[in-house]
């Protein structure tokens, strides 16, 4: 009986460590992606970081990409991006999809 409890506790601890690793890894990835998007908007649109707010950030599992929506709180404009990062959090590419979304909303 004692052996079963020890094995159960060991398996439970392994599962908890695995789940926590995945949870915090995804949160770190979201933060890094948002930082890349902030830098991109600040550089290309001239909008300060303090005026930006993340509306939605989704990890697209099948493609391994992040789709992120950022709102400028001053002008109420929305910006949409697709971002891909490596396992070491370095940027592979960032794609600005803002015009595509605006065109689709106008149709």
mmCIF file of the C-alpha atoms, coordinates in Angstrom:
data_MODEL
# 
_entry.id   MODEL 
# 
loop_
_atom_site.group_PDB 
_atom_site.id 
_atom_site.type_symbol 
_atom_site.label_atom_id 
_atom_site.label_alt_id 
_atom_site.label_comp_id 
_atom_site.label_asym_id 
_atom_site.label_entity_id 
_atom_site.label_seq_id 
_atom_site.pdbx_PDB_ins_code 
_atom_site.Cartn_x 
_atom_site.Cartn_y 
_atom_site.Cartn_z 
_atom_site.occupancy 
_atom_site.B_iso_or_equiv 
_atom_site.pdbx_formal_charge 
_atom_site.auth_seq_id 
_atom_site.auth_comp_id 
_atom_site.auth_asym_id 
_atom_site.auth_atom_id 
_atom_site.pdbx_PDB_model_num 
ATOM 1   C CA . UNK A 1 1   ? 0.000   0.000  0.000   1.00 0.00 ? 1   UNK A CA 1 
ATOM 2   C CA . UNK A 1 2   ? 2.808   2.404  0.880   1.00 0.00 ? 2   UNK A CA 1 
ATOM 3   C CA . UNK A 1 3   ? 4.547   1.649  -2.395  1.00 0.00 ? 3   UNK A CA 1 
ATOM 4   C CA . UNK A 1 4   ? 1.407   2.592  -4.386  1.00 0.00 ? 4   UNK A CA 1 
ATOM 5   C CA . UNK A 1 5   ? 1.123   5.917  -2.567  1.00 0.00 ? 5   UNK A CA 1 
ATOM 6   C CA . UNK A 1 6   ? 4.764   6.739  -3.248  1.00 0.00 ? 6   UNK A CA 1 
ATOM 7   C CA . UNK A 1 7   ? 4.395   5.881  -6.949  1.00 0.00 ? 7   UNK A CA 1 
ATOM 8   C CA . UNK A 1 8   ? 1.180   7.913  -7.187  1.00 0.00 ? 8   UNK A CA 1 
ATOM 9   C CA . UNK A 1 9   ? 2.837   10.922 -5.519  1.00 0.00 ? 9   UNK A CA 1 
ATOM 10  C CA . UNK A 1 10  ? 5.827   10.660 -7.824  1.00 0.00 ? 10  UNK A CA 1 
ATOM 11  C CA . UNK A 1 11  ? 3.635   10.496 -10.937 1.00 0.00 ? 11  UNK A CA 1 
ATOM 12  C CA . UNK A 1 12  ? 1.490   13.351 -9.667  1.00 0.00 ? 12  UNK A CA 1 
ATOM 13  C CA . UNK A 1 13  ? 4.574   15.534 -9.112  1.00 0.00 ? 13  UNK A CA 1 
ATOM 14  C CA . UNK A 1 14  ? 5.839   14.784 -12.630 1.00 0.00 ? 14  UNK A CA 1 
ATOM 15  C CA . UNK A 1 15  ? 2.472   15.763 -14.119 1.00 0.00 ? 15  UNK A CA 1 
ATOM 16  C CA . UNK A 1 16  ? 2.363   18.987 -12.079 1.00 0.00 ? 16  UNK A CA 1 
ATOM 17  C CA . UNK A 1 17  ? 5.879   19.961 -13.172 1.00 0.00 ? 17  UNK A CA 1 
ATOM 18  C CA . UNK A 1 18  ? 5.057   19.247 -16.827 1.00 0.00 ? 18  UNK A CA 1 
ATOM 19  C CA . UNK A 1 19  ? 1.793   21.243 -16.745 1.00 0.00 ? 19  UNK A CA 1 
ATOM 20  C CA . UNK A 1 20  ? 3.424   24.193 -14.973 1.00 0.00 ? 20  UNK A CA 1 
ATOM 21  C CA . UNK A 1 21  ? 6.324   24.218 -17.438 1.00 0.00 ? 21  UNK A CA 1 
ATOM 22  C CA . UNK A 1 22  ? 3.937   24.365 -20.402 1.00 0.00 ? 22  UNK A CA 1 
ATOM 23  C CA . UNK A 1 23  ? 1.745   27.017 -18.764 1.00 0.00 ? 23  UNK A CA 1 
ATOM 24  C CA . UNK A 1 24  ? 4.606   29.370 -17.886 1.00 0.00 ? 24  UNK A CA 1 
ATOM 25  C CA . UNK A 1 25  ? 6.358   28.730 -21.197 1.00 0.00 ? 25  UNK A CA 1 
ATOM 26  C CA . UNK A 1 26  ? 3.213   29.837 -23.068 1.00 0.00 ? 26  UNK A CA 1 
ATOM 27  C CA . UNK A 1 27  ? 2.886   32.936 -20.861 1.00 0.00 ? 27  UNK A CA 1 
ATOM 28  C CA . UNK A 1 28  ? 6.523   33.823 -21.529 1.00 0.00 ? 28  UNK A CA 1 
ATOM 29  C CA . UNK A 1 29  ? 6.026   33.381 -25.256 1.00 0.00 ? 29  UNK A CA 1 
ATOM 30  C CA . UNK A 1 30  ? 2.974   35.672 -25.187 1.00 0.00 ? 30  UNK A CA 1 
ATOM 31  C CA . UNK A 1 31  ? 4.959   38.359 -23.352 1.00 0.00 ? 31  UNK A CA 1 
ATOM 32  C CA . UNK A 1 32  ? 7.873   38.125 -25.802 1.00 0.00 ? 32  UNK A CA 1 
ATOM 33  C CA . UNK A 1 33  ? 5.536   38.300 -28.811 1.00 0.00 ? 33  UNK A CA 1 
ATOM 34  C CA . UNK A 1 34  ? 3.772   41.348 -27.376 1.00 0.00 ? 34  UNK A CA 1 
ATOM 35  C CA . UNK A 1 35  ? 7.166   43.010 -26.861 1.00 0.00 ? 35  UNK A CA 1 
ATOM 36  C CA . UNK A 1 36  ? 8.117   42.375 -30.505 1.00 0.00 ? 36  UNK A CA 1 
ATOM 37  C CA . UNK A 1 37  ? 4.773   43.832 -31.645 1.00 0.00 ? 37  UNK A CA 1 
ATOM 38  C CA . UNK A 1 38  ? 5.186   46.896 -29.425 1.00 0.00 ? 38  UNK A CA 1 
ATOM 39  C CA . UNK A 1 39  ? 8.628   47.527 -30.931 1.00 0.00 ? 39  UNK A CA 1 
ATOM 40  C CA . UNK A 1 40  ? 7.249   47.092 -34.455 1.00 0.00 ? 40  UNK A CA 1 
ATOM 41  C CA . UNK A 1 41  ? 4.355   49.518 -33.882 1.00 0.00 ? 41  UNK A CA 1 
ATOM 42  C CA . UNK A 1 42  ? 6.593   52.055 -32.190 1.00 0.00 ? 42  UNK A CA 1 
ATOM 43  C CA . UNK A 1 43  ? 9.082   51.922 -35.071 1.00 0.00 ? 43  UNK A CA 1 
ATOM 44  C CA . UNK A 1 44  ? 6.697   51.783 -38.047 1.00 0.00 ? 44  UNK A CA 1 
ATOM 45  C CA . UNK A 1 45  ? 3.619   53.670 -36.834 1.00 0.00 ? 45  UNK A CA 1 
ATOM 46  C CA . UNK A 1 46  ? 5.216   56.124 -34.409 1.00 0.00 ? 46  UNK A CA 1 
ATOM 47  C CA . UNK A 1 47  ? 2.884   55.211 -31.541 1.00 0.00 ? 47  UNK A CA 1 
ATOM 48  C CA . UNK A 1 48  ? 4.315   55.102 -28.015 1.00 0.00 ? 48  UNK A CA 1 
ATOM 49  C CA . UNK A 1 49  ? 4.248   51.932 -25.935 1.00 0.00 ? 49  UNK A CA 1 
ATOM 50  C CA . UNK A 1 50  ? 2.181   53.589 -23.213 1.00 0.00 ? 50  UNK A CA 1 
ATOM 51  C CA . UNK A 1 51  ? -0.645  54.103 -25.725 1.00 0.00 ? 51  UNK A CA 1 
ATOM 52  C CA . UNK A 1 52  ? -0.912  50.402 -26.664 1.00 0.00 ? 52  UNK A CA 1 
ATOM 53  C CA . UNK A 1 53  ? -3.066  47.718 -25.123 1.00 0.00 ? 53  UNK A CA 1 
ATOM 54  C CA . UNK A 1 54  ? -3.149  44.038 -26.028 1.00 0.00 ? 54  UNK A CA 1 
ATOM 55  C CA . UNK A 1 55  ? -6.698  43.047 -26.944 1.00 0.00 ? 55  UNK A CA 1 
ATOM 56  C CA . UNK A 1 56  ? -6.233  39.416 -27.901 1.00 0.00 ? 56  UNK A CA 1 
ATOM 57  C CA . UNK A 1 57  ? -3.336  37.006 -28.292 1.00 0.00 ? 57  UNK A CA 1 
ATOM 58  C CA . UNK A 1 58  ? -3.841  33.502 -29.658 1.00 0.00 ? 58  UNK A CA 1 
ATOM 59  C CA . UNK A 1 59  ? -1.373  30.740 -30.272 1.00 0.00 ? 59  UNK A CA 1 
ATOM 60  C CA . UNK A 1 60  ? -2.245  28.942 -33.503 1.00 0.00 ? 60  UNK A CA 1 
ATOM 61  C CA . UNK A 1 61  ? -1.118  25.421 -32.597 1.00 0.00 ? 61  UNK A CA 1 
ATOM 62  C CA . UNK A 1 62  ? -1.225  23.832 -36.032 1.00 0.00 ? 62  UNK A CA 1 
ATOM 63  C CA . UNK A 1 63  ? 0.962   26.542 -37.552 1.00 0.00 ? 63  UNK A CA 1 
ATOM 64  C CA . UNK A 1 64  ? 3.052   27.424 -34.499 1.00 0.00 ? 64  UNK A CA 1 
ATOM 65  C CA . UNK A 1 65  ? 2.262   31.132 -34.876 1.00 0.00 ? 65  UNK A CA 1 
ATOM 66  C CA . UNK A 1 66  ? 0.877   33.815 -32.623 1.00 0.00 ? 66  UNK A CA 1 
ATOM 67  C CA . UNK A 1 67  ? -1.998  35.985 -33.824 1.00 0.00 ? 67  UNK A CA 1 
ATOM 68  C CA . UNK A 1 68  ? -2.145  39.162 -31.776 1.00 0.00 ? 68  UNK A CA 1 
ATOM 69  C CA . UNK A 1 69  ? -4.465  42.162 -31.801 1.00 0.00 ? 69  UNK A CA 1 
ATOM 70  C CA . UNK A 1 70  ? -3.255  45.436 -30.282 1.00 0.00 ? 70  UNK A CA 1 
ATOM 71  C CA . UNK A 1 71  ? -5.357  48.551 -29.728 1.00 0.00 ? 71  UNK A CA 1 
ATOM 72  C CA . UNK A 1 72  ? -4.136  52.138 -29.701 1.00 0.00 ? 72  UNK A CA 1 
ATOM 73  C CA . UNK A 1 73  ? -6.026  53.574 -26.721 1.00 0.00 ? 73  UNK A CA 1 
ATOM 74  C CA . UNK A 1 74  ? -5.699  57.178 -27.976 1.00 0.00 ? 74  UNK A CA 1 
ATOM 75  C CA . UNK A 1 75  ? -7.016  56.789 -31.534 1.00 0.00 ? 75  UNK A CA 1 
ATOM 76  C CA . UNK A 1 76  ? -8.975  53.529 -30.925 1.00 0.00 ? 76  UNK A CA 1 
ATOM 77  C CA . UNK A 1 77  ? -7.277  51.911 -33.943 1.00 0.00 ? 77  UNK A CA 1 
ATOM 78  C CA . UNK A 1 78  ? -6.726  48.163 -33.936 1.00 0.00 ? 78  UNK A CA 1 
ATOM 79  C CA . UNK A 1 79  ? -3.572  46.539 -35.299 1.00 0.00 ? 79  UNK A CA 1 
ATOM 80  C CA . UNK A 1 80  ? -3.309  42.857 -36.195 1.00 0.00 ? 80  UNK A CA 1 
ATOM 81  C CA . UNK A 1 81  ? -0.097  40.843 -36.424 1.00 0.00 ? 81  UNK A CA 1 
ATOM 82  C CA . UNK A 1 82  ? 1.110   37.335 -37.060 1.00 0.00 ? 82  UNK A CA 1 
ATOM 83  C CA . UNK A 1 83  ? 4.348   36.520 -35.254 1.00 0.00 ? 83  UNK A CA 1 
ATOM 84  C CA . UNK A 1 84  ? 6.592   33.471 -35.337 1.00 0.00 ? 84  UNK A CA 1 
ATOM 85  C CA . UNK A 1 85  ? 9.355   32.919 -32.781 1.00 0.00 ? 85  UNK A CA 1 
ATOM 86  C CA . UNK A 1 86  ? 11.876  30.150 -32.205 1.00 0.00 ? 86  UNK A CA 1 
ATOM 87  C CA . UNK A 1 87  ? 12.198  28.044 -29.064 1.00 0.00 ? 87  UNK A CA 1 
ATOM 88  C CA . UNK A 1 88  ? 14.897  30.402 -27.800 1.00 0.00 ? 88  UNK A CA 1 
ATOM 89  C CA . UNK A 1 89  ? 12.392  33.317 -28.214 1.00 0.00 ? 89  UNK A CA 1 
ATOM 90  C CA . UNK A 1 90  ? 14.249  34.890 -31.142 1.00 0.00 ? 90  UNK A CA 1 
ATOM 91  C CA . UNK A 1 91  ? 12.080  36.430 -33.834 1.00 0.00 ? 91  UNK A CA 1 
ATOM 92  C CA . UNK A 1 92  ? 11.652  34.540 -37.106 1.00 0.00 ? 92  UNK A CA 1 
ATOM 93  C CA . UNK A 1 93  ? 9.230   37.000 -38.686 1.00 0.00 ? 93  UNK A CA 1 
ATOM 94  C CA . UNK A 1 94  ? 6.457   39.457 -37.944 1.00 0.00 ? 94  UNK A CA 1 
ATOM 95  C CA . UNK A 1 95  ? 3.666   40.077 -40.446 1.00 0.00 ? 95  UNK A CA 1 
ATOM 96  C CA . UNK A 1 96  ? 1.412   43.128 -40.289 1.00 0.00 ? 96  UNK A CA 1 
ATOM 97  C CA . UNK A 1 97  ? -2.155  42.088 -41.141 1.00 0.00 ? 97  UNK A CA 1 
ATOM 98  C CA . UNK A 1 98  ? -3.809  45.404 -40.234 1.00 0.00 ? 98  UNK A CA 1 
ATOM 99  C CA . UNK A 1 99  ? -4.714  46.421 -43.789 1.00 0.00 ? 99  UNK A CA 1 
ATOM 100 C CA . UNK A 1 100 ? -6.128  42.965 -44.537 1.00 0.00 ? 100 UNK A CA 1 
ATOM 101 C CA . UNK A 1 101 ? -8.445  43.206 -41.507 1.00 0.00 ? 101 UNK A CA 1 
ATOM 102 C CA . UNK A 1 102 ? -9.533  46.745 -42.383 1.00 0.00 ? 102 UNK A CA 1 
ATOM 103 C CA . UNK A 1 103 ? -10.288 45.681 -45.951 1.00 0.00 ? 103 UNK A CA 1 
ATOM 104 C CA . UNK A 1 104 ? -12.324 42.682 -44.754 1.00 0.00 ? 104 UNK A CA 1 
ATOM 105 C CA . UNK A 1 105 ? -14.332 44.844 -42.360 1.00 0.00 ? 105 UNK A CA 1 
ATOM 106 C CA . UNK A 1 106 ? -15.098 47.344 -45.117 1.00 0.00 ? 106 UNK A CA 1 
ATOM 107 C CA . UNK A 1 107 ? -16.509 44.641 -47.428 1.00 0.00 ? 107 UNK A CA 1 
# 
